[in-house]
Amino acid sequence: MDFAATLGNSAAMAIANARLHTIVLAHRAELQRLSNKRIHVVEEAMRRISRELHDGVCQALMAIKLDLTLLQRRVPEDLGGTIQDIRAQVIDVVQGVRQMSQLMHPPILDDFGIVAAIESVAEKYRAASELEIRVTAPDSTIRCAAPIELMLFRAFQEAVINAVKHAGARRMVVRVALDG
């Protein structure tokens, strides 16, 4: 009798543990889904802000630059230099906004894929710093699902920043490949 009761209790505990395990797995899957959704929402917001910066703010600044050009033609020469300085400042702001837009979400990632996006950032670092970045890819047309490409791009951005900032790197080699 005692043995049967012990066996019954053990079976009941095993069933309860199995139920708890199922609940934990369901909660884990829900947490993963919510985490993925959060990442998607944040990245979509960054994509919209990036597009608005590029399309809205840059266009408005370029219109101001054109207005300044027209104004410069109508004012005395002594004010022309000041207007020219203001135009140069507007151009600097446009370039800064474009860079910010590119860093937030580069359109090249959507249009041409991860290899082109990484190569684009590498080219900017080569031009602006002493960091030599070599990007290799057996297939430059490699495409993955958009969230994966975005994750790889963000990982690359962070790696470059860390290599420059913390390691003082002068040379970096990046290999992009699909491996079964």
C-alpha positions in Angstrom: 0.0 0.0 0.0 2.8 2.4 1.0 4.6 1.5 -2.2 1.6 2.2 -4.3 1.0 5.6 -2.5 4.6 6.6 -3.0 4.4 5.6 -6.7 1.2 7.5 -7.1 2.7 10.6 -5.4 5.8 10.3 -7.7 3.5 10.1 -10.8 1.5 13.1 -9.6 4.7 15.1 -9.1 6.0 14.1 -12.5 2.7 15.2 -14.1 2.8 18.5 -12.2 6.4 19.0 -13.3 5.5 18.3 -16.9 2.7 20.8 -16.7 5.1 23.4 -15.2 7.7 22.7 -17.8 5.1 23.2 -20.5 4.1 26.5 -18.9 7.7 27.7 -18.7 8.3 26.8 -22.4 5.2 28.7 -23.4 6.2 31.7 -21.3 9.7 31.6 -22.7 8.3 31.5 -26.3 6.1 34.5 -25.4 9.0 36.4 -24.0 11.0 35.7 -27.2 8.1 36.9 -29.3 7.7 40.1 -27.3 11.4 40.7 -27.4 11.4 40.3 -31.2 8.4 42.6 -31.5 10.2 45.2 -29.4 13.3 45.1 -31.6 11.1 45.3 -34.7 9.2 48.3 -33.3 12.4 50.1 -32.3 14.1 49.5 -35.7 11.0 50.5 -37.6 10.9 53.8 -35.6 14.6 54.3 -36.4 13.9 53.6 -40.1 11.1 56.2 -40.1 13.1 58.8 -38.3 16.1 58.2 -40.6 13.8 58.6 -43.6 12.2 61.7 -42.2 15.7 63.2 -41.4 16.9 62.5 -44.9 13.7 63.3 -46.9 12.2 66.1 -44.7 15.0 67.9 -42.8 17.6 67.7 -45.6 15.1 68.9 -48.2 14.1 71.8 -46.0 17.8 72.7 -45.4 18.5 72.5 -49.1 15.6 74.9 -49.7 17.1 77.3 -47.2 20.5 77.0 -49.0 18.8 77.9 -52.3 17.0 80.8 -50.7 20.3 82.1 -49.3 21.8 81.8 -52.8 19.0 84.0 -54.2 19.3 86.4 -51.3 23.1 86.7 -51.8 22.5 87.9 -55.3 20.3 90.7 -54.1 22.2 92.1 -51.2 25.3 94.4 -51.2 28.6 92.6 -51.4 29.6 93.3 -47.8 26.7 91.1 -46.7 27.4 88.5 -49.3 30.3 87.0 -47.3 28.0 86.6 -44.3 25.4 84.9 -46.4 28.1 82.7 -47.9 29.2 81.7 -44.4 25.6 80.8 -43.4 25.2 78.7 -46.6 28.4 76.8 -45.7 27.0 76.2 -42.2 23.7 74.9 -43.7 25.7 72.5 -45.9 27.6 71.3 -42.9 24.3 70.6 -41.1 22.9 68.8 -44.1 26.0 66.5 -44.2 25.6 65.9 -40.4 22.0 65.0 -40.8 22.7 62.7 -43.7 25.4 60.9 -41.7 23.0 60.6 -38.7 20.3 59.3 -41.0 22.7 56.7 -42.5 23.8 55.5 -39.0 20.3 55.1 -37.8 19.2 53.0 -40.7 21.2 52.9 -43.9 19.0 52.6 -47.0 21.7 50.6 -48.7 21.0 47.7 -46.2 17.4 47.4 -47.5 18.4 48.1 -51.2 21.6 46.1 -51.6 22.1 43.9 -48.5 24.5 43.3 -45.7 27.8 43.1 -47.7 27.1 46.5 -49.4 26.1 48.1 -46.1 29.2 46.9 -44.3 31.4 47.9 -47.2 29.7 51.4 -47.1 30.5 51.9 -43.4 34.0 50.5 -43.9 34.6 53.0 -46.7 33.5 55.9 -44.5 35.8 54.8 -41.7 38.7 54.4 -44.2 38.1 57.9 -45.4 37.6 59.6 -42.0 40.2 57.7 -39.9 43.4 55.8 -40.0 41.5 52.5 -39.6 42.1 50.1 -42.5 39.0 47.9 -42.9 39.1 45.1 -45.4 35.7 43.4 -46.1 35.7 40.1 -47.8 32.7 38.1 -49.0 32.7 35.0 -51.3 29.4 36.3 -52.6 28.7 40.0 -52.5 25.0 39.4 -53.2 24.4 37.5 -49.9 21.0 38.2 -48.6 19.4 37.1 -45.3 16.1 37.9 -43.7 15.9 41.7 -42.9 16.1 41.3 -39.1 19.2 39.1 -39.5 20.8 41.6 -41.8 20.0 44.4 -39.4 21.4 42.5 -36.5 24.6 41.8 -38.4 24.9 45.4 -39.4 24.5 46.6 -35.8 27.0 44.1 -34.6 29.5 45.3 -37.3 28.9 49.0 -36.3 29.5 48.1 -32.6 32.6 46.1 -33.5 34.1 49.0 -35.5 33.4 51.5 -32.7 34.9 49.2 -30.1 38.0 48.5 -32.3 38.7 52.2 -32.7 37.7 53.4 -29.3 38.9 50.7 -27.0 41.5 48.7 -28.9 43.1 51.5 -30.8 43.0 49.2 -33.9 44.7 50.3 -37.1 43.5 47.3 -39.2 40.3 45.3 -39.2 39.3 42.4 -41.4 35.7 41.5 -41.8 34.5 38.3 -43.6 30.9 38.0 -44.5 29.8 34.5 -45.5 27.0 32.0 -45.1 27.9 28.8 -43.4 25.4 25.9 -43.5 
